[in-house]
Amino acid sequence: MSKLNVITADQFPAATAAGAVLVEFGAPWCGPCRTLEPLVVQVGEELGERLAVLKVDVDASQDLAADLGVMSVPTLMLFKDGRKVAARAGTLSRTQLLDFVQDAL
């Protein structure tokens, strides 16, 4: 299974500018983040061209996380054409994650 592409705060605007993008805000030390990541990758693979999936390391991009209101990890945010359309903190089951994404698509 592939890992999520980790982006920096500098890469974030361009990475979320077009289409639907699911971003996991997490940290390497976060157990629930490590549990959630394979599900995010799997959902990204299932939805293919309809959804891009990325990860932001909140330790490396603290200002970006603060600007977006990330209070805990993991936090998932869905962006559509550069606008945040949904956010959810905590871990999700595969079904909950699919529902979260598809509701916003």
Backbone as CSV, one residue per row, in Angstrom:
resi,resn,N_x,N_y,N_z,CA_x,CA_y,CA_z,C_x,C_y,C_z
1,MET,0.848,-1.190,0.000,0.000,0.000,0.000,0.886,1.244,0.000
2,SER,0.533,2.177,-0.841,1.319,3.408,-0.926,0.991,4.333,0.234
3,LYS,1.898,5.253,0.488,1.687,6.245,1.548,1.140,7.528,0.932
4,LEU,0.612,8.369,1.797,0.120,9.662,1.343,1.287,10.578,1.007
5,ASN,1.101,11.392,-0.005,2.081,12.401,-0.377,2.008,13.531,0.652
6,VAL,3.100,13.771,1.368,3.145,14.825,2.382,3.539,16.128,1.699
7,ILE,2.725,17.165,1.915,3.017,18.466,1.326,3.327,19.484,2.416
8,THR,4.026,20.530,2.029,4.381,21.600,2.959,3.369,22.734,2.844
9,ALA,3.469,23.678,3.752,2.586,24.844,3.718,2.749,25.616,2.406
10,ASP,3.976,25.670,1.884,4.221,26.374,0.622,3.537,25.689,-0.561
11,GLN,3.442,24.380,-0.512,2.830,23.612,-1.599,1.302,23.562,-1.495
12,PHE,0.786,23.861,-0.319,-0.637,23.670,-0.034,-1.586,24.422,-0.976
13,PRO,-1.395,25.732,-1.205,-2.348,26.448,-2.073,-2.472,25.836,-3.468
14,ALA,-1.352,25.511,-4.089,-1.395,24.929,-5.432,-1.978,23.520,-5.407
15,ALA,-1.677,22.766,-4.349,-2.124,21.374,-4.265,-3.634,21.256,-4.072
16,THR,-4.249,22.286,-3.494,-5.692,22.232,-3.224,-6.501,23.139,-4.150
17,ALA,-5.852,23.738,-5.139,-6.501,24.764,-5.970,-7.549,24.218,-6.938
18,ALA,-7.369,23.003,-7.426,-8.270,22.495,-8.463,-8.802,21.115,-8.100
19,GLY,-10.085,20.927,-8.336,-10.703,19.626,-8.092,-10.962,19.369,-6.623
20,ALA,-11.288,18.111,-6.321,-11.564,17.688,-4.944,-10.292,17.101,-4.343
21,VAL,-9.920,17.609,-3.164,-8.698,17.166,-2.502,-9.003,16.890,-1.035
22,LEU,-8.715,15.666,-0.596,-8.850,15.293,0.806,-7.477,15.421,1.449
23,VAL,-7.399,16.210,2.522,-6.124,16.433,3.204,-6.226,15.891,4.623
24,GLU,-5.284,15.016,4.957,-5.186,14.533,6.339,-4.129,15.374,7.041
25,PHE,-4.538,16.026,8.115,-3.605,16.763,8.965,-3.235,15.829,10.103
26,GLY,-1.951,15.472,10.183,-1.523,14.507,11.180,-0.095,14.760,11.602
27,ALA,0.441,13.803,12.344,1.814,13.890,12.835,2.387,12.481,12.941
28,PRO,3.715,12.356,12.758,4.342,11.033,12.806,4.148,10.311,14.147
29,TRP,4.034,11.057,15.232,3.907,10.469,16.561,2.464,10.092,16.906
30,CYS,1.522,10.394,16.022,0.090,10.226,16.294,-0.376,8.822,15.886
31,GLY,-0.687,7.984,16.874,-1.164,6.630,16.609,-2.431,6.583,15.773
32,PRO,-3.472,7.366,16.144,-4.687,7.370,15.328,-4.440,7.830,13.889
33,CYS,-3.465,8.714,13.685,-3.124,9.159,12.323,-2.583,7.986,11.508
34,ARG,-1.728,7.183,12.149,-1.155,6.021,11.449,-2.239,4.993,11.129
35,THR,-3.246,4.902,11.972,-4.362,3.984,11.734,-5.228,4.480,10.582
36,LEU,-5.447,5.786,10.517,-6.325,6.379,9.510,-5.679,6.440,8.125
37,GLU,-4.374,6.633,8.070,-3.699,6.865,6.787,-3.971,5.786,5.739
38,PRO,-3.864,4.484,6.069,-4.133,3.481,5.021,-5.568,3.556,4.479
39,LEU,-6.520,3.951,5.318,-7.906,4.100,4.861,-8.035,5.270,3.897
40,VAL,-7.346,6.369,4.201,-7.360,7.539,3.320,-6.747,7.174,1.972
41,VAL,-5.630,6.449,1.996,-4.991,6.008,0.756,-5.945,5.127,-0.037
42,GLN,-6.588,4.187,0.651,-7.506,3.259,-0.007,-8.681,3.990,-0.658
43,VAL,-9.273,4.931,0.047,-10.391,5.705,-0.499,-9.925,6.532,-1.692
44,GLY,-8.730,7.107,-1.592,-8.170,7.853,-2.717,-7.986,6.982,-3.944
45,GLU,-7.532,5.755,-3.731,-7.348,4.825,-4.849,-8.693,4.428,-5.448
46,GLU,-9.685,4.197,-4.588,-11.015,3.801,-5.055,-11.673,4.895,-5.891
47,LEU,-11.522,6.144,-5.463,-12.190,7.244,-6.144,-11.358,7.797,-7.299
48,GLY,-10.115,7.369,-7.375,-9.262,7.684,-8.523,-9.220,9.150,-8.904
49,GLU,-9.614,9.424,-10.130,-9.527,10.783,-10.686,-10.458,11.778,-9.993
50,ARG,-11.467,11.294,-9.305,-12.431,12.203,-8.674,-11.890,12.871,-7.410
51,LEU,-10.829,12.284,-6.822,-10.345,12.766,-5.532,-8.832,12.591,-5.421
52,ALA,-8.141,13.669,-5.046,-6.721,13.589,-4.709,-6.618,13.502,-3.192
53,VAL,-5.630,12.778,-2.688,-5.428,12.680,-1.244,-4.004,13.103,-0.906
54,LEU,-3.887,13.912,0.135,-2.604,14.461,0.567,-2.525,14.449,2.078
55,LYS,-1.327,14.705,2.589,-1.134,14.786,4.036,-0.309,16.018,4.366
56,VAL,-0.657,16.655,5.479,0.125,17.768,6.005,0.607,17.363,7.401
57,ASP,1.911,17.441,7.623,2.504,17.183,8.932,2.330,18.462,9.755
58,VAL,1.488,18.391,10.782,1.187,19.606,11.554,2.400,20.120,12.322
59,ASP,3.345,19.257,12.627,4.566,19.714,13.308,5.421,20.558,12.372
60,ALA,5.479,20.168,11.104,6.289,20.883,10.124,5.569,22.105,9.551
61,SER,4.243,22.113,9.654,3.435,23.206,9.074,2.461,23.756,10.112
62,GLN,3.006,24.172,11.247,2.171,24.633,12.361,1.322,25.848,12.014
63,ASP,1.877,26.794,11.279,1.122,28.003,10.925,-0.063,27.672,10.030
64,LEU,0.144,26.798,9.057,-0.943,26.396,8.168,-2.045,25.703,8.957
65,ALA,-1.663,24.775,9.830,-2.648,24.066,10.641,-3.437,25.047,11.505
66,ALA,-2.757,25.999,12.097,-3.433,27.002,12.937,-4.370,27.869,12.098
67,ASP,-3.910,28.296,10.923,-4.738,29.130,10.048,-6.023,28.410,9.631
68,LEU,-5.957,27.098,9.487,-7.116,26.319,9.058,-7.949,25.801,10.236
69,GLY,-7.513,26.115,11.457,-8.296,25.739,12.627,-8.143,24.296,13.060
70,VAL,-7.012,23.677,12.715,-6.773,22.303,13.144,-6.441,22.331,14.635
71,MET,-7.314,21.709,15.441,-7.131,21.716,16.891,-6.612,20.379,17.416
72,SER,-6.825,19.308,16.646,-6.370,17.989,17.068,-6.034,17.169,15.830
73,VAL,-5.279,16.106,16.040,-4.936,15.217,14.930,-5.445,13.816,15.257
74,PRO,-5.880,13.087,14.258,-5.979,13.501,12.867,-7.199,14.386,12.615
75,THR,-7.049,15.308,11.680,-8.168,16.099,11.166,-8.176,15.924,9.651
76,LEU,-9.345,15.647,9.123,-9.517,15.537,7.674,-10.241,16.769,7.180
77,MET,-9.767,17.328,6.076,-10.452,18.446,5.435,-10.591,18.131,3.955
78,LEU,-11.756,18.464,3.431,-12.005,18.275,2.014,-12.091,19.642,1.365
79,PHE,-11.293,19.831,0.323,-11.254,21.078,-0.421,-11.784,20.825,-1.817
80,LYS,-12.538,21.782,-2.325,-13.018,21.701,-3.697,-12.672,23.014,-4.372
81,ASP,-11.820,22.936,-5.384,-11.353,24.113,-6.120,-10.839,25.204,-5.180
82,GLY,-10.043,24.787,-4.193,-9.392,25.723,-3.292,-10.190,26.155,-2.076
83,ARG,-11.460,25.769,-2.013,-12.307,26.147,-0.865,-12.524,24.950,0.045
84,LYS,-12.417,25.179,1.358,-12.702,24.106,2.315,-14.209,23.887,2.340
85,VAL,-14.635,22.651,2.070,-16.067,22.350,2.028,-16.514,21.448,3.170
86,ALA,-15.566,20.791,3.837,-15.923,19.924,4.959,-14.683,19.655,5.799
87,ALA,-14.907,19.388,7.088,-13.811,19.058,7.997,-14.337,18.128,9.079
88,ARG,-13.464,17.244,9.527,-13.849,16.319,10.579,-12.597,15.887,11.336
89,ALA,-12.659,15.927,12.647,-11.527,15.517,13.481,-11.758,14.105,14.004
90,GLY,-10.668,13.400,14.235,-10.746,12.058,14.797,-10.663,10.980,13.740
91,THR,-10.637,9.754,14.202,-10.538,8.631,13.277,-11.926,8.255,12.768
92,LEU,-11.937,7.652,11.608,-13.178,7.221,10.985,-13.010,5.798,10.486
93,SER,-14.122,5.092,10.390,-14.088,3.793,9.727,-14.033,4.048,8.222
94,ARG,-13.774,3.021,7.456,-13.733,3.151,6.004,-15.075,3.655,5.474
95,THR,-16.168,3.114,6.015,-17.513,3.528,5.593,-17.771,4.990,5.938
96,GLN,-17.404,5.407,7.143,-17.584,6.805,7.551,-16.755,7.732,6.672
97,LEU,-15.549,7.301,6.344,-14.674,8.117,5.503,-15.264,8.264,4.102
98,LEU,-15.739,7.176,3.527,-16.383,7.247,2.212,-17.606,8.162,2.240
99,ASP,-18.419,8.028,3.284,-19.605,8.888,3.417,-19.202,10.352,3.515
100,PHE,-18.187,10.652,4.324,-17.698,12.025,4.500,-17.271,12.619,3.159
101,VAL,-16.517,11.854,2.396,-16.018,12.333,1.117,-17.140,12.468,0.099
102,GLN,-17.969,11.455,-0.013,-19.011,11.461,-1.043,-20.085,12.495,-0.775
103,ASP,-20.366,12.785,0.491,-21.325,13.851,0.829,-20.842,15.189,0.294
104,ALA,-19.529,15.404,0.335,-18.969,16.688,-0.082,-18.679,16.751,-1.584
105,LEU,-18.553,15.611,-2.231,-18.287,15.590,-3.672,-19.550,15.951,-4.421
